[in-house]
Amino acid sequence: MDVKKSKATVALMMMFMMLFLVNFPACFSAASQQPNNKKSTHLKPHNGFHSSFLFPVTGNVYPLGYYSISLSIGNPPKVFEFDIDTGSDLTWVQCDAPCTGCTKPIDHLYKPQKHILVSCEHPSCGVVHFPESPHCEKPDDQCDFEIDYVDHGSVLGVVVADVFSLRFMNGSLIHLPLTFGCAYDLKNPGPYDPPAAGVLGLSNGKASILSQLRSFDLTRNVLGHCLSGKGGGFLFLGDDLVPSGMSWMPVSANSKHYLSSPAEVFFDGKPTGIKDLKVVFDSGSSYTYFGFQVYEGVLTLVRKGLTKKPLDTVQDKALPICWKGTKPFKSVHDVKNYFSTLTLKFKDTQNIQLELQPEAYLIVTEDGNACFGILNGTEAGLGDLNVIGDISLIGKMVVYDNEKQRIGWISADCNRLPLDGNYKEDIQQPYAANFGILEENHPKTQGSSESNVRVRNREL
């Protein structure tokens, strides 16, 4: 079906909901299962909610540059791989509408049907376009979207609602309609094509999948991820796996993104003079980015600390700043002792700090060189925005509590799935993000009331 020539009506949406209820009468109850006499290791639901959702993660910072999970959409369900991204809210998947610029084979694309299109007057369309209103000629026009990323990539598509099949940690299987983007026009002039089929938006915006699940009273509006330096990790939605004793820091209530309290930067335990640094925590970014002045200041300190160390600068295609040793490095552990710890101490908190040991800002490339995983955000198009990316979140369980508007982290073993406080099978996998931050927070657009989702005046 050519979605670009279609219109969605309220009647069609009502028909879809009726068909959904007929086909999935037990969507909020446990799926039929054979009795299991083995002792259960599933967590019990609490606070009136069914439970949490737990997903194995694949990916790594280098060489793949992304972390992802798999989700099933449609009836019958089809599995798609999604880049996990706490820097954006709308989830989208490459779809055959047909598609321009899609990176997946046509049989790996999502195939939309006419009856799942969201209309312009539907509340879900308003949520996608918030804080602006959808711009449509007629109420029954399809709900279009366009997302611009600060790495100059963009995604154009139509908003749809289709069935997601999700299993709670307590074993219950649900099938429910969630709103997401069917992306049929992708532009990404960067060096790498989007590796996953789509993006799982996990910011605190109302269009996110987690916010939708919370609106069904299925789980808490809490999520967490644990990314392994060996590859893989896990992601959870809900609060069943939140560790006790975690220290928390408030995040801005006026941003869709996880924007920190002001921080002071320390290097090797000593103050650097860099203060009032606000950072965004973004799992959609492979690397950490500092604005030009902060970046130059930190890089100068790193270089100064390497004086008289057996390292020489070298050019490497992986990243701009790299060093070589007397022989090729096999891992970061071979070189980390030459570098010092970078620490962000956050103000207006109870001594909360993010400690970035060398493993949290270095990679070792295929040529055996050590490269600096903190990049110039201004040069990359971020202006003065500072981003904490995957490289600096490895080996930590990071929890985003949207209900209490706070974020916390704690060192953790991210190589195994946690169940009932224990760890199940080893899940490390040799796999691994693109810039997740949307252009709305880029200084270029600050002061503007423009939404990060823009609509082109073009007939679909």
Salt bridges, closest charged atoms under 4 A:
ASP89 OD2 - LYS256 NZ 3.22
ASP96 OD2 - LYS111 NZ 3.41
ASP107 OD1 - HIS108 ND1 2.99
GLU132 OE1 - HIS135 NE2 3.90
ASP141 OD1 - LYS7 NZ 3.39
GLU146 OE2 - ARG456 NH2 3.16
ASP148 OD2 - ARG454 NH1 2.81
ASP185 OD1 - LYS187 NZ 3.09
ASP185 OD2 - ARG456 NH1 3.96
ASP185 OD2 - ARG458 NH1 3.73
ASP217 OD1 - ARG214 NH1 2.89
ASP239 OD1 - HIS46 NE2 3.43
ASP240 OD1 - HIS46 NE2 2.62
ASP276 OD1 - LYS347 NZ 3.03
GLU359 OE2 - LYS336 NZ 3.21
GLU366 OE2 - LYS317 NZ 2.88
ASP401 OD2 - ARG406 NE 3.14
GLU403 OE2 - ARG214 NE 2.78
GLU403 OE1 - ARG220 NH1 3.44
GLU425 OE1 - LYS424 NZ 3.99
GLU439 OE2 - LYS444 NZ 2.99
GLU439 OE1 - ARG454 NH1 3.94
GLU440 OE2 - HIS257 NE2 3.37
GLU450 OE1 - ARG454 NH2 3.26
GLU459 OE2 - LYS7 NZ 2.67
